Amino acid sequence: MNTDNISAGHIAGKHMRQKDLKQEQAKLRKACADFEAVLLNQMFESMRKSLSGNDIFGGSLARDIYDSMYYQQLSTDMAHSRNHAGLGAAMYAQMKDKL
């Protein structure tokens, strides 16, 4: 029996599992950040709806579309930055051991 082939196969299998684990962790981290972005966007939309709408630009469909796109991007940027609200990081920390 050739133990070199078994050891090499075992090491290669272990390396593949570690590589797969890192890929799954990266996917989980992105999913948690994306979920945080959705929640932040919902919060911004609720805040925006509470405003009177009587600003210097007036209320229009174009302004509503612009605001919606702005807050969506702001939410995504905040969730994927290092200075985020922390919900995504907390979710990742709780779920990473389940992989």
C-alpha positions, -999 to +999 in steps of 0.1 A: +000+000+000+014+034-010+010+058+019+023+087-001-008+087-023-031+084+007-014+113+024-014+134-007-050+127-013-059+135+022-040+168+021-056+177-012-091+169+001-084+189+032-072+218+011-104+216-010-126+216+021-108+247+034-111+264+000-148+255-001-153+267+035-137+301+026-159+304-004-190+296+017-179+321+043-175+348+017-210+340+003-225+341+038-207+374+046-221+390+014-256+376+021-255+391+056-243+425+043-270+424+016-297+417+042-284+446+063-286+468+032-323+458+027-331+467+063-312+500+061-330+509+029-364+502+046-354+524+075-344+552+051-376+548+031-397+551+063-377+582+073-381+597+039-419+592+040-421+611+072-407+642+056-432+669+044-418+670+009-418+708+008-382+712+000-367+737-025-369+711-053-406+704-048-421+669-050-421+652-084-419+616-097-383+623-109-373+634-074-390+603-059-371+580-082-338+598-076-343+597-038-352+560-040-320+552-060-299+574-037-311+557-005-307+522-021-271+529-030-264+546+004-278+515+022-257+492+001-225+513+007-232+515+044-238+477+048-207+468+028-184+493+045-163+488+077-184+514+095-218+497+091-246+494+116-233+459+126-264+438+120-248+420+091-216+413+112-237+400+141-256+377+118-224+364+102-208+357+136-239+337+146-242+317+114-206+311+104-202+281+127-232+264+110-212+260+077 
